[in-house]
Amino acid sequence: MAIRRHRLPRFWLLVTLGLVAGGVGAAYWWERQLPGRLERAAQEGRLDDCLRYGEQLTSLRWLGGAAPQEQGRCRRLKAENLWTSGQVGEALRVQLQLVNSEAGSSADQRRLVEWQRQLEARALARFQGGDLEGALAVLATFNADHNPEGTALGDTLRENWNRNRLQRDRAQQLIPQKRWWEALDALNRIDHPWWKTHTQPLRQQVQKGIDGLRNAHEKEHDGHGKGGLESNVPSDKLNALVTAKIAAGVDDWQAFTSACKELGGRVVEAGPESACRR
């Protein structure tokens, strides 16, 4: 019984070694079969099979084999097919695998950069058209929608969009208070085409308020009779100067009075309204 107990561990050791050797042998045999299978799949245009064989061959490289160029060829064709069919995210993924592989070339790198450039242009077109979320979705296909540092193109687009939206909101808050010059300054800070178009009604409302100031000034002048001075302060220069001062942080009333004085005029109050005239 003691001899049998001594022989059993040796028996299982031999069985284990046999299984390991068998597994290694099978893997080695399959590794030798893969290049031929991969090449045939590439020649026959079976790109998915080609890619699968290539991945298996890469995982078995510890056995001494090397992934042939057919794997790169299949990735190249697969990425092109995906791009043409509109599956841009998957196309970029496969193309990136190709670029990072031994089969990748400088031409593959240039194609990847060109595809990303085209997607950036597509995203910017959507953004200019007012579709922020659509633009971010396009940028997300190659991880350009956001990064922790906030320097991605998508982060820049978000910042621009929110800045324009806040200026719109500020103008909406100032208009009911009849703070026309400050509202005009906020609207003038909007630089996004979509926001410019969609804030035209606010701009018209502000312009109407400014025109109301001018009309009040004219009525006040008429009330003084012919002995009063004619108003000869150019309205375009006054508006531009007031806007510049408000943009520099000056209070709207101070900006108005200062601009009027610089243009050689004086502020004339008519009830709740004020005007500038020489």
C-alpha positions in Angstrom: 0.0 0.0 0.0 2.9 2.4 0.7 4.4 1.7 -2.8 1.0 2.5 -4.5 0.7 5.8 -2.6 4.2 6.7 -3.7 3.4 5.9 -7.4 0.0 7.8 -7.6 1.5 11.4 -7.4 4.0 10.4 -10.2 1.1 9.1 -12.3 -0.9 12.3 -12.0 2.2 14.4 -12.6 2.7 12.5 -15.9 -0.9 13.0 -16.8 -0.7 16.7 -16.1 2.5 17.1 -18.1 0.9 15.2 -20.9 -2.1 17.4 -21.0 0.0 20.6 -20.9 2.2 19.2 -23.7 -0.9 18.3 -25.7 -2.3 21.8 -25.2 0.9 23.5 -26.3 1.2 21.2 -29.2 -2.4 21.9 -30.3 -1.8 25.6 -29.9 1.4 25.4 -31.9 -0.4 23.4 -34.7 -3.2 25.9 -34.8 -0.7 28.8 -34.9 0.9 27.1 -38.0 -2.5 26.8 -39.6 -3.6 30.4 -39.0 -1.3 32.2 -41.6 -2.7 30.1 -44.4 -6.3 30.6 -43.2 -5.8 34.3 -42.8 -4.3 34.6 -46.3 -7.1 32.7 -47.9 -9.7 34.8 -46.1 -7.9 38.0 -47.3 -7.8 36.8 -50.9 -11.5 35.8 -50.8 -12.5 39.1 -49.2 -13.8 37.5 -46.0 -12.6 40.4 -43.9 -14.3 39.5 -40.7 -12.7 36.0 -40.8 -9.4 37.6 -41.7 -9.5 39.9 -38.7 -10.5 37.1 -36.4 -7.7 34.9 -37.6 -5.3 37.9 -37.3 -6.3 38.5 -33.7 -5.8 34.8 -32.8 -2.4 34.8 -34.5 -1.4 37.9 -32.6 -2.3 36.2 -29.3 -0.2 33.2 -30.2 3.0 35.1 -31.1 4.6 33.8 -27.9 5.0 30.6 -29.8 7.4 32.2 -32.2 5.1 33.2 -35.1 4.5 36.6 -36.6 1.4 38.2 -37.8 1.7 38.5 -41.6 0.9 41.6 -43.7 -2.5 40.1 -44.6 -3.8 41.1 -41.2 -3.0 44.8 -42.0 -4.5 44.4 -45.4 -7.7 43.1 -44.0 -7.9 45.9 -41.4 -7.3 48.5 -44.1 -10.1 47.2 -46.3 -12.4 46.7 -43.3 -11.9 50.2 -42.1 -12.6 51.6 -45.6 -15.8 49.6 -45.9 -17.0 50.8 -42.5 -16.2 54.4 -43.4 -18.0 54.2 -46.7 -21.1 52.6 -45.0 -21.3 55.4 -42.5 -20.1 53.4 -39.5 -17.4 56.1 -38.8 -16.8 55.2 -35.1 -16.0 51.6 -35.9 -14.0 52.6 -38.9 -11.8 54.8 -36.8 -11.3 52.0 -34.3 -10.2 49.6 -36.9 -8.0 52.2 -38.6 -6.4 53.0 -35.3 -5.6 49.4 -34.7 -4.0 49.3 -38.1 -1.9 52.4 -37.4 -0.7 51.0 -34.1 0.2 47.6 -35.6 3.4 46.5 -37.3 1.5 46.5 -40.6 0.6 50.1 -40.4 2.2 52.6 -42.7 2.5 56.4 -43.0 -0.3 56.3 -45.6 -2.6 54.6 -43.0 -1.7 57.4 -40.5 -2.5 60.1 -43.0 -5.9 58.5 -43.7 -6.7 58.4 -40.0 -5.8 62.1 -39.6 -7.9 62.9 -42.7 -10.9 61.1 -41.4 -10.7 62.9 -38.1 -10.4 66.2 -40.0 -13.5 65.5 -42.0 -15.4 64.6 -38.8 -14.2 67.9 -37.2 -15.5 69.8 -40.2 -18.8 67.9 -40.0 -19.1 68.7 -36.2 -18.4 72.4 -36.8 -21.0 72.6 -39.5 -23.6 71.2 -37.1 -22.5 73.5 -34.4 -22.8 76.6 -36.6 -26.3 75.4 -37.6 -27.3 75.4 -33.9 -27.0 71.6 -33.3 -24.6 71.5 -30.3 -25.6 67.9 -29.3 -25.2 66.7 -32.9 -21.8 68.2 -33.1 -20.7 66.6 -29.8 -22.0 63.2 -31.0 -19.8 63.4 -34.0 -16.8 64.4 -32.0 -17.4 61.6 -29.6 -16.6 59.1 -32.3 -13.0 59.9 -31.9 -13.0 61.1 -28.2 -12.8 64.8 -29.1 -16.0 65.8 -27.3 -14.4 66.1 -23.8 -11.2 65.6 -21.9 -10.4 66.1 -18.2 -8.3 69.2 -19.0 -11.3 70.8 -20.8 -9.2 71.4 -24.0 -11.0 69.2 -26.4 -12.8 70.7 -29.4 -16.1 69.7 -27.8 -15.2 71.6 -24.6 -14.5 74.7 -26.7 -17.8 74.4 -28.5 -19.7 74.0 -25.2 -18.0 77.1 -23.8 -18.8 79.2 -26.9 -22.4 78.0 -26.9 -23.0 78.7 -23.2 -21.3 82.1 -23.4 -23.7 83.1 -26.2 -26.7 81.7 -24.3 -25.8 83.7 -21.2 -25.6 86.9 -23.2 -29.0 86.2 -24.6 -30.3 85.6 -21.1 -28.8 88.8 -19.9 -30.4 90.8 -22.6 -33.8 89.2 -21.7 -33.3 90.3 -18.1 -32.3 93.9 -19.0 -35.0 94.7 -21.5 -38.0 94.7 -19.0 -35.9 97.1 -17.0 -35.5 99.4 -20.0 -31.8 99.3 -19.6 -31.4 99.5 -23.4 -27.7 100.3 -23.6 -26.7 97.4 -21.5 -29.1 95.1 -23.3 -27.5 96.2 -26.6 -24.1 95.5 -25.3 -25.1 92.0 -24.3 -26.5 91.4 -27.8 -23.4 92.8 -29.4 -21.3 90.2 -27.6 -23.1 87.3 -29.3 -20.9 85.9 -32.0 -22.5 82.6 -32.9 -24.5 82.7 -36.2 -27.4 80.7 -34.8 -27.7 82.8 -31.7 -27.4 86.0 -33.7 -30.3 84.9 -35.9 -32.5 83.8 -32.9 -31.9 87.0 -30.9 -33.0 89.3 -33.7 -36.4 89.9 -32.1 -34.6 91.0 -28.9 -32.3 93.3 -30.9 -35.4 94.8 -32.6 -37.0 95.3 -29.2 -33.8 97.1 -27.9 -33.6 99.2 -31.0 -37.2 100.2 -30.5 -36.4 101.2 -26.9 -33.4 103.3 -28.1 -35.6 104.9 -30.7 -38.0 105.8 -28.0 -35.3 107.7 -26.2 -34.7 109.7 -29.4 -38.4 110.4 -29.8 -38.6 111.6 -26.2 -35.7 113.9 -26.9 -37.4 115.3 -30.0 -40.6 115.9 -28.0 -38.7 117.6 -25.3 -37.0 119.8 -27.8 -40.3 120.7 -29.4 -41.6 121.7 -25.9 -38.7 124.3 -25.6 -39.9 126.1 -28.7 -37.8 127.5 -31.5 -35.4 129.1 -29.1 -34.0 125.6 -28.2 -30.9 124.1 -29.8 -31.3 121.5 -32.6 -30.0 118.1 -31.7 -27.0 117.4 -33.8 -25.3 114.5 -31.9 -24.8 111.6 -34.4 -26.8 108.7 -33.1 -24.5 106.1 -34.6 -21.4 107.6 -32.9 -23.3 107.9 -29.6 -24.5 104.3 -29.7 -21.0 103.0 -30.6 -19.3 105.1 -27.8 -21.9 104.1 -25.2 -21.5 100.4 -26.1 -17.7 100.6 -25.9 -17.9 102.1 -22.5 -20.3 99.6 -21.2 -18.1 96.8 -22.6 -15.2 98.3 -20.6 -17.3 97.9 -17.4 -18.8 101.4 -17.0 -22.3 101.7 -15.6 -24.9 102.3 -18.4 -25.9 105.8 -17.1 -22.3 106.9 -16.7 -21.5 105.5 -20.1 -24.4 107.5 -21.6 -23.5 110.8 -19.9 -19.8 110.4 -20.6 -20.3 109.6 -24.3 -22.7 112.5 -24.7 -20.1 114.9 -23.2 -17.3 113.5 -25.4 -19.4 114.2 -28.4 -19.9 117.8 -27.3 -23.4 117.4 -26.1 -25.3 117.6 -22.8 -27.8 115.3 -21.2 -31.4 116.7 -21.2 -33.9 115.0 -19.0 -37.6 115.0 -20.0 -39.6 113.3 -17.3 -38.4 109.7 -17.0 -36.5 109.8 -20.3 -33.1 111.3 -21.0 -31.5 112.5 -24.3 -28.2 113.9 -25.5 -28.1 117.1 -27.5 -25.7 119.9 -28.4 
